[in-house]
Amino acid sequence: MSSATAGTPATSPPQAAAVETPFRRFVAEFAESRLALFGLGLFLLIAAAALLAPWIAPQDPYDLAQLDIMDGRLEPGSPSGDGRMTYWLGTDDQGRDMLSGILYGLRISLGVGAGSAILACLVGASLGMLAAYAGGRTDGLIMRLVDLQLSFPAILAALMILAFLGKGVLNVVIALVVVEWAYYARTVRGTALVERRREYIEAAQCLALPTRRIIFRHLLPNCLPPLIVVGTMQVARAIALEATLSFLGLGVPITEPSLGLLIANGYEYMLSGKYWISFYPGIALLVTIVAINLVGDQLRDVLNPRLKK
Amino acid sequence: MTVFLLRRLLQAAAVVLVMSLLVFLGVYAIGDPVEILISPEADQIERERAIRALGLDLPLWQQYLVFLGRALQGDLGRSFVFNEPALQLILQRMPATLELAVGATLVALVIGLPLGLYAGLRPHAPVAKGILAGSILGFSLPTFWVGLMLIMVFAVQLGWLPSTGRGETVTVLGMRWSFLTRDGLAHMVMPALNLSLFKTSLVIRLTRAGVRETMLMDYVKFARAKGLSPARITFVHVFKNILIPVVTVVGLEFGGTIAFSVVTESVFAWPGMGKLIIDSINVLDRPVMVAYLMIIVLMFITINLVVDITYSLLDPRVRLEGKS
């Protein structure tokens, strides 16, 4: 993606507005794109639906007492056998309401995506910062590791880690952190190398501030913008990767089904024309990923000084 | 050039060594190697004999050297499930994966280049915006789900294309190929299209960005001032220059395509390496996992090496980098 942005010609630096705070300017610039606002709204809606799933879902899809096997594989819009509810998105082979299943699945998908992104960010940013600040051999070692990691496709690395660790939500998070930290490390190092040569760091060093303070209070805040952009995109990537791994049967266990696992469950019914078991969880996954990417695209445009209008 | 080649080869060898150590540690340090490498049906005497035969009573560093020595001789263990050498098992399935990956690459270039070229030449046309939006969707869509949807529409509802398997194959040079038969090709269409999804988007974006950048160059302006036809400018002056980054990325992505075929092969039950590795992981056939990982690592390093060398041939600045 970076090569695509590099192709856009750089324009003149922004005009500093009089009374605006940087945050307000950021909000105003972000809001310039309706599409990005739409994406943000959509994402907040999805996140809220996932958080509130136990209260808004028509049934608890994992309470076996609420399931009726006689309601299995019903088409979208069918009423339930006891007439108490309508399965708007159909049911799966266990007679589970797909809408409820998707709402609960979103919880796992978003949780794993966000959790792994935050952890990977912590690990990657620390190592990237260390590489930039220490330089020399430490830098060389960390960056060789980053190169090695990035030259190997994420899906395969994650696959192998899960093959050794086994299924499980925590294991998926570990695998995602291992395959994603390098992006953060590279981003932070790149920015930190530039920022470190700036006068304000020199000034801080002249004041004999402790290194820890310089790194965390001066250097890190100025490296945040690109980190936020990479982080947003990586959340979407992590969600997609988790879904793929779960689809392959190596991700989350059957007791905590994410969207990917729901799609996998519908696979065998697909060939007999019962599309909805795989179709709707896929749509939920797609909408989530697109919403995050829309936000990320706009964040990149707003936070990238090279693209400032 | 020789120095450059030697340096790159040494680097590649170092990476292989590091990766073999990682794989070794992955298999031998996580989990009990006895459990992993000796079939669970073996009795006590067989186990002890196997432990000695596999050298599991030796210290770890010595075991690594033994592992490395055997790997160099092409011995990566035997599959528990198929009771065949793991390496042979994977090599048998490699043609299926390779033809799928090549097919996907061709699809990506055939679709991606013209669309990217158009979007780059007319960036403000509505069609170009549509193409760009489509490419963003291509990045966002989960590949396996698109595969399922392809099956649903073209195999189940329309019945135009077969849903799974490789179809009829022809044996050429001792390997079975699908692309030489009509039935095989029909089986290949959907998997190749599915696998090319990400790549097509990438080619569109790269081509578009490249064209937009190149159109502003002085030599293009000069060619225009010289009175060359727009077609000649587009296809000779612009197109040739944007091909370098596109070829590089597509080449580098070839490894990624092979890696990602794990997903596509599982969706379409395409009997390639990717399907084999997923099946092996599910039944914990660890020798096959090790062999697959080592082959993939080798493949990646070779691809990187080839791309680097090609690049240095195309652009002399690359190989002179270290000298000045």
Interface residues (C-beta under 8 A of the other chain):
Chain A: M1 S3 A4 A6 G7 T8 P9 L148 S151 F152 P153 I155 L156 L159 M160 L162 A163 F164 L165 A236 A240 A243 T244 F247 L248 G249 L250 G260 I263 G266 Y267 M270 L271 S272 G273 Y275 S278 F279 G282 L285 L286 I289 V290 N293 D297
Chain B: V15 V18 M19 G26 V27 I30 G31 I136 L137 F139 S140 L141 P142 T143 F144 W145 L148 M149 I151 M152 A155 V156 Q157 S163 R205 L206 R208 A209 G210 R212 E213 L216 P245 V249 G255 G256 A259 F260 V262 V263 S266 V267 I277 I278 I281 N282 M289 L293 I296 V297 F300 N304
